[in-house]
Amino acid sequence: MTLSPEVREQVAAELKRFGAELQLTEDQKGKLQQFMTEARAKVADYRAANPNAANADIIKEVVANREQLRQRLVNFLTPEQLNKWDAEVSKAKEFLGQKMAAAA
């Protein structure tokens, strides 16, 4: 799924807002950034290894990485931060689901 520049700007703005809302420590920010970079690399590797993969297959890969990321987050986010994370992930799933349905 390719996002338009406008949608990318919306996503970036939401990520900034959400990051501020979580009130992460510098250590937490570093860990989260590392984990997100690793997850993005896994998806990029999957796409490179499977250039003809359908969007549904790529989404399955993203979901698998998201579950792994959450397990790692449990180790360093506070319970309140984790609740906020889960709420935002639910919003993101809905947002991206709507964008994918519109593109289909």
Rosetta silent file (secondary structure, phi, psi, omega in degrees, C-alpha in Angstrom):
SEQUENCE: MTLSPEVREQVAAELKRFGAELQLTEDQKGKLQQFMTEARAKVADYRAANPNAANADIIKEVVANREQLRQRLVNFLTPEQLNKWDAEVSKAKEFLGQKMAAAA
SCORE:     score description
SCORE:     0.000 S_00000001
   1 L     0.000  125.432  177.642    0.000    0.000    0.000 S_00000001
   2 L  -101.801  131.448  179.770    1.429    3.351   -1.042 S_00000001
   3 L   -96.990  141.863  177.232    0.376    6.415    0.926 S_00000001
   4 L   -70.452  161.044  177.584   -0.108    9.784   -0.703 S_00000001
   5 H   -56.505  -36.692  179.233    2.014   12.716    0.520 S_00000001
   6 H   -64.575  -44.119 -179.856   -1.050   14.114    2.299 S_00000001
   7 H   -67.479  -38.921  177.487   -1.698   10.866    4.146 S_00000001
   8 H   -60.730  -39.870  177.842    1.993   10.589    5.040 S_00000001
   9 H   -64.152  -40.842  177.472    1.824   14.093    6.533 S_00000001
  10 H   -61.569  -44.752 -179.252   -1.253   13.089    8.543 S_00000001
  11 H   -63.464  -44.641  179.333    0.511    9.990    9.823 S_00000001
  12 H   -60.868  -42.701  179.085    3.638   11.986   10.752 S_00000001
  13 H   -63.806  -41.298  178.280    1.543   14.555   12.633 S_00000001
  14 H   -64.803  -40.504  179.193   -0.287   11.798   14.486 S_00000001
  15 H   -63.549  -40.814  177.703    2.979   10.107   15.432 S_00000001
  16 H   -63.566  -45.018  179.259    4.347   13.370   16.834 S_00000001
  17 H   -61.107  -46.364 -178.228    1.156   13.964   18.804 S_00000001
  18 H   -65.128  -41.098  178.045    1.145   10.427   20.104 S_00000001
  19 H   -59.483  -41.210  178.086    4.827   10.540   21.035 S_00000001
  20 H   -66.626  -39.363 -179.108    4.231   13.638   23.122 S_00000001
  21 H   -65.055  -34.747 -179.843    1.191   12.049   24.755 S_00000001
  22 H   -69.687  -24.025 -178.608    3.156    8.978   25.822 S_00000001
  23 L    53.134   55.812 -179.586    5.704   11.152   27.653 S_00000001
  24 L   -73.223  146.524  171.236    8.556    8.757   26.915 S_00000001
  25 L   -76.177  166.765  178.361   11.896    9.047   28.650 S_00000001
  26 H   -60.059  -38.938  178.177   14.965    9.449   26.455 S_00000001
  27 H   -63.048  -43.892  178.805   15.815    5.778   27.074 S_00000001
  28 H   -63.953  -41.258  178.293   12.303    4.713   26.060 S_00000001
  29 H   -59.092  -44.648 -179.707   12.470    6.877   22.925 S_00000001
  30 H   -62.916  -44.280  179.426   15.725    5.219   21.910 S_00000001
  31 H   -64.488  -44.468 -179.312   14.382    1.715   22.471 S_00000001
  32 H   -63.432  -43.638  178.995   11.158    2.438   20.626 S_00000001
  33 H   -61.375  -42.218  178.760   12.991    3.965   17.691 S_00000001
  34 H   -62.212  -45.875 -178.896   15.309    0.943   17.513 S_00000001
  35 H   -64.319  -41.520  179.959   12.390   -1.496   17.618 S_00000001
  36 H   -66.356  -39.033  177.924   10.440    0.413   14.968 S_00000001
  37 H   -63.053  -42.904  178.462   13.498    0.569   12.711 S_00000001
  38 H   -63.616  -42.146  179.886   13.983   -3.185   13.075 S_00000001
  39 H   -64.406  -42.075  178.673   10.310   -3.853   12.294 S_00000001
  40 H   -62.820  -39.761  179.965   10.466   -1.614    9.204 S_00000001
  41 H   -65.514  -38.261  178.537   13.612   -3.441    8.057 S_00000001
  42 H   -62.385  -42.040  178.921   11.889   -6.818    8.447 S_00000001
  43 H   -67.327  -41.452  178.364    9.032   -5.676    6.227 S_00000001
  44 H   -62.535  -41.073  177.257   11.475   -4.228    3.683 S_00000001
  45 H   -62.405  -41.586  178.891   13.384   -7.533    3.675 S_00000001
  46 H   -61.759  -45.129  179.847   10.128   -9.417    3.155 S_00000001
  47 H   -63.237  -39.412  179.933    9.201   -7.157    0.239 S_00000001
  48 H   -66.268  -38.892 -179.664   12.647   -7.580   -1.311 S_00000001
  49 H   -76.973  -21.033 -177.543   12.442  -11.358   -0.984 S_00000001
  50 L  -132.167   69.038 -173.980    8.844  -11.397   -2.256 S_00000001
  51 L   -62.681  -22.107 -179.332    8.584   -8.644   -4.889 S_00000001
  52 L  -102.207   16.287 -178.521    5.258   -9.951   -6.193 S_00000001
  53 L   -64.808  140.726  176.998    3.643  -10.321   -2.767 S_00000001
  54 L   -74.310  156.972  177.777    0.048   -9.181   -2.528 S_00000001
  55 H   -54.487  -37.549 -179.841   -0.874   -6.379   -0.139 S_00000001
  56 H   -60.855  -38.276  178.826   -2.646   -8.958    2.051 S_00000001
  57 H   -68.882  -39.250  178.648    0.637  -10.870    2.450 S_00000001
  58 H   -65.911  -39.240  178.265    2.521   -7.707    3.337 S_00000001
  59 H   -63.274  -39.856  176.756   -0.148   -6.832    5.892 S_00000001
  60 H   -60.280  -39.631  178.588    0.270  -10.259    7.490 S_00000001
  61 H   -64.971  -42.686  178.610    3.989   -9.557    7.788 S_00000001
  62 H   -62.615  -44.689 -179.850    3.287   -6.160    9.393 S_00000001
  63 H   -60.808  -43.686  179.009    0.834   -7.739   11.851 S_00000001
  64 H   -61.205  -41.690  178.860    3.397  -10.367   12.842 S_00000001
  65 H   -68.691  -36.056  179.596    5.992   -7.665   13.449 S_00000001
  66 H   -62.470  -41.265  179.426    3.496   -5.546   15.394 S_00000001
  67 H   -64.744  -40.041  177.261    2.834   -8.433   17.787 S_00000001
  68 H   -65.516  -41.014  179.268    6.572   -8.908   18.341 S_00000001
  69 H   -61.808  -44.409 -178.716    7.024   -5.182   18.922 S_00000001
  70 H   -62.058  -39.640  178.224    4.270   -5.095   21.520 S_00000001
  71 H   -60.427  -36.760  178.316    5.865   -7.944   23.434 S_00000001
  72 H   -72.506  -34.236  179.989    9.084   -5.928   23.576 S_00000001
  73 H   -64.302  -34.128 -179.803    7.196   -2.780   24.654 S_00000001
  74 L   -56.033  -28.711 -176.737    5.805   -4.579   27.696 S_00000001
  75 L   -75.611  -18.190 -176.557    9.372   -4.696   29.026 S_00000001
  76 L  -137.265   -8.462  174.406    9.916   -0.937   29.215 S_00000001
  77 L   -89.373  149.773  174.605    6.650    1.002   28.981 S_00000001
  78 L   -73.242  162.506  177.829    4.646    1.758   32.099 S_00000001
  79 H   -56.969  -38.554  178.842    1.163    0.221   32.301 S_00000001
  80 H   -65.113  -43.735  178.340   -0.354    3.654   31.542 S_00000001
  81 H   -63.344  -39.644 -179.613    1.907    4.122   28.503 S_00000001
  82 H   -65.634  -38.916  176.266    1.065    0.629   27.298 S_00000001
  83 H   -62.450  -43.137  178.183   -2.681    1.342   27.555 S_00000001
  84 H   -63.672  -41.396  178.737   -2.197    4.515   25.499 S_00000001
  85 H   -57.938  -49.788 -177.816   -0.097    2.552   22.983 S_00000001
  86 H   -61.242  -40.074  179.088   -2.814   -0.082   22.584 S_00000001
  87 H   -64.327  -41.577 -179.497   -5.510    2.582   22.097 S_00000001
  88 H   -70.036  -36.063  177.521   -3.462    4.339   19.425 S_00000001
  89 H   -63.222  -39.132  177.584   -2.678    1.079   17.612 S_00000001
  90 H   -62.468  -42.726  177.810   -6.418    0.408   17.445 S_00000001
  91 H   -62.813  -42.681 -178.636   -6.987    3.861   15.923 S_00000001
  92 H   -64.273  -40.522  178.376   -4.173    3.294   13.430 S_00000001
  93 H   -59.916  -43.994 -179.950   -5.601   -0.065   12.377 S_00000001
  94 H   -64.474  -45.854 -179.471   -8.965    1.578   11.710 S_00000001
  95 H   -60.165  -50.293 -178.514   -7.375    4.486    9.814 S_00000001
  96 H   -67.729  -33.795  176.786   -5.196    2.254    7.652 S_00000001
  97 H   -63.290  -40.350  177.854   -8.069   -0.154    7.079 S_00000001
  98 H   -66.678  -40.319  179.642  -10.184    2.701    5.741 S_00000001
  99 H   -65.711  -39.450 -179.589   -7.345    3.879    3.478 S_00000001
 100 H   -68.378  -39.037  179.085   -6.831    0.365    2.129 S_00000001
 101 H   -64.894  -37.110  179.149  -10.560   -0.071    1.467 S_00000001
 102 H   -68.177  -32.149 -178.484  -10.611    3.243   -0.398 S_00000001
 103 H   -78.704  -21.846 -176.477   -7.645    2.174   -2.522 S_00000001
 104 L   -75.368    0.000    0.000   -9.212   -1.158   -3.455 S_00000001
